[in-house]
Amino acid sequence: RLQKGSEKLKAGYPPKALDLWAARANTWAKGGAPTDLAYVDKKAAKKEPRDTFIYFIHEAKVRAPAAAMALIERVS
Protein backbone atom coordinates (compact mmCIF):
# COMPACT_ATOMS: atom_id res chain seq x y z
CA ARG A 1 0.00 0.00 0.00
CA LEU A 2 1.61 3.19 -1.18
CA GLN A 3 0.71 6.15 1.00
CA LYS A 4 2.99 9.03 0.04
CA GLY A 5 1.49 10.40 -3.15
CA SER A 6 1.33 14.08 -3.99
CA GLU A 7 -1.61 16.01 -5.36
CA LYS A 8 0.90 18.30 -7.10
CA LEU A 9 2.09 15.52 -9.42
CA LYS A 10 -0.08 14.46 -12.35
CA ALA A 11 0.44 10.74 -11.64
CA GLY A 12 0.68 11.23 -7.88
CA TYR A 13 4.31 9.99 -7.79
CA PRO A 14 7.53 10.96 -9.57
CA PRO A 15 8.28 8.78 -12.63
CA LYS A 16 11.41 7.30 -10.98
CA ALA A 17 9.36 6.19 -7.97
CA LEU A 18 6.81 4.50 -10.23
CA ASP A 19 9.63 2.82 -12.16
CA LEU A 20 11.05 1.49 -8.89
CA TRP A 21 7.68 0.15 -7.70
CA ALA A 22 7.07 -1.47 -11.09
CA ALA A 23 10.44 -3.23 -10.86
CA ARG A 24 9.57 -4.43 -7.35
CA ALA A 25 6.17 -5.69 -8.52
CA ASN A 26 7.79 -7.61 -11.37
CA THR A 27 10.30 -9.13 -8.94
CA TRP A 28 7.52 -10.25 -6.57
CA ALA A 29 5.41 -11.61 -9.44
CA LYS A 30 8.32 -13.78 -10.60
CA GLY A 31 8.77 -15.21 -7.10
CA GLY A 32 11.65 -13.02 -5.99
CA ALA A 33 11.99 -10.45 -3.24
CA PRO A 34 13.28 -6.90 -3.76
CA THR A 35 16.47 -6.41 -1.78
CA ASP A 36 15.88 -2.73 -1.01
CA LEU A 37 12.91 -3.20 1.33
CA ALA A 38 12.56 -4.22 4.97
CA TYR A 39 10.59 -7.40 5.66
CA VAL A 40 8.63 -8.49 8.71
CA ASP A 41 9.68 -12.13 8.42
CA LYS A 42 13.36 -12.97 7.91
CA LYS A 43 12.41 -16.26 6.28
CA ALA A 44 12.16 -15.83 2.51
CA ALA A 45 8.94 -16.79 0.78
CA LYS A 46 8.93 -19.79 -1.52
CA LYS A 47 10.43 -18.83 -4.91
CA GLU A 48 7.50 -19.30 -7.24
CA PRO A 49 5.37 -16.97 -9.37
CA ARG A 50 2.69 -15.15 -7.38
CA ASP A 51 -0.06 -12.61 -7.76
CA THR A 52 1.12 -9.14 -6.78
CA PHE A 53 -1.08 -6.26 -5.66
CA ILE A 54 -0.11 -2.64 -5.09
CA TYR A 55 -2.67 -0.21 -3.70
CA PHE A 56 -2.52 3.58 -3.82
CA ILE A 57 -4.13 4.90 -0.66
CA HIS A 58 -3.00 8.35 0.41
CA GLU A 59 -4.03 11.93 1.12
CA ALA A 60 -3.87 12.81 -2.60
CA LYS A 61 -6.84 10.56 -3.38
CA VAL A 62 -7.64 12.41 -6.59
CA ARG A 63 -4.27 11.22 -7.97
CA ALA A 64 -4.60 7.56 -6.93
CA PRO A 65 -6.27 6.42 -10.20
CA ALA A 66 -3.60 8.19 -12.28
CA ALA A 67 -0.88 6.62 -10.14
CA ALA A 68 -2.38 3.16 -10.63
CA MET A 69 -2.63 3.62 -14.39
CA ALA A 70 0.95 4.94 -14.58
CA LEU A 71 2.18 1.90 -12.66
CA ILE A 72 0.22 -0.50 -14.88
CA GLU A 73 1.95 0.98 -17.93
CA ARG A 74 5.33 0.15 -16.36
CA VAL A 75 4.66 -3.43 -15.24
CA SER A 76 5.62 -6.08 -17.76
C-alpha positions as CSV (number, residue, x, y, z in Angstrom):
1,R,0.0,0.0,0.0
2,L,1.6,3.2,-1.2
3,Q,0.7,6.2,1.0
4,K,3.0,9.0,0.0
5,G,1.5,10.4,-3.2
6,S,1.3,14.1,-4.0
7,E,-1.6,16.0,-5.4
8,K,0.9,18.3,-7.1
9,L,2.1,15.5,-9.4
10,K,-0.1,14.5,-12.4
11,A,0.4,10.7,-11.6
12,G,0.7,11.2,-7.9
13,Y,4.3,10.0,-7.8
14,P,7.5,11.0,-9.6
15,P,8.3,8.8,-12.6
16,K,11.4,7.3,-11.0
17,A,9.4,6.2,-8.0
18,L,6.8,4.5,-10.2
19,D,9.6,2.8,-12.2
20,L,11.0,1.5,-8.9
21,W,7.7,0.1,-7.7
22,A,7.1,-1.5,-11.1
23,A,10.4,-3.2,-10.9
24,R,9.6,-4.4,-7.3
25,A,6.2,-5.7,-8.5
26,N,7.8,-7.6,-11.4
27,T,10.3,-9.1,-8.9
28,W,7.5,-10.3,-6.6
29,A,5.4,-11.6,-9.4
30,K,8.3,-13.8,-10.6
31,G,8.8,-15.2,-7.1
32,G,11.7,-13.0,-6.0
33,A,12.0,-10.4,-3.2
34,P,13.3,-6.9,-3.8
35,T,16.5,-6.4,-1.8
36,D,15.9,-2.7,-1.0
37,L,12.9,-3.2,1.3
38,A,12.6,-4.2,5.0
39,Y,10.6,-7.4,5.7
40,V,8.6,-8.5,8.7
41,D,9.7,-12.1,8.4
42,K,13.4,-13.0,7.9
43,K,12.4,-16.3,6.3
44,A,12.2,-15.8,2.5
45,A,8.9,-16.8,0.8
46,K,8.9,-19.8,-1.5
47,K,10.4,-18.8,-4.9
48,E,7.5,-19.3,-7.2
49,P,5.4,-17.0,-9.4
50,R,2.7,-15.2,-7.4
51,D,-0.1,-12.6,-7.8
52,T,1.1,-9.1,-6.8
53,F,-1.1,-6.3,-5.7
54,I,-0.1,-2.6,-5.1
55,Y,-2.7,-0.2,-3.7
56,F,-2.5,3.6,-3.8
57,I,-4.1,4.9,-0.7
58,H,-3.0,8.3,0.4
59,E,-4.0,11.9,1.1
60,A,-3.9,12.8,-2.6
61,K,-6.8,10.6,-3.4
62,V,-7.6,12.4,-6.6
63,R,-4.3,11.2,-8.0
64,A,-4.6,7.6,-6.9
65,P,-6.3,6.4,-10.2
66,A,-3.6,8.2,-12.3
67,A,-0.9,6.6,-10.1
68,A,-2.4,3.2,-10.6
69,M,-2.6,3.6,-14.4
70,A,0.9,4.9,-14.6
71,L,2.2,1.9,-12.7
72,I,0.2,-0.5,-14.9
73,E,1.9,1.0,-17.9
74,R,5.3,0.2,-16.4
75,V,4.7,-3.4,-15.2
76,S,5.6,-6.1,-17.8
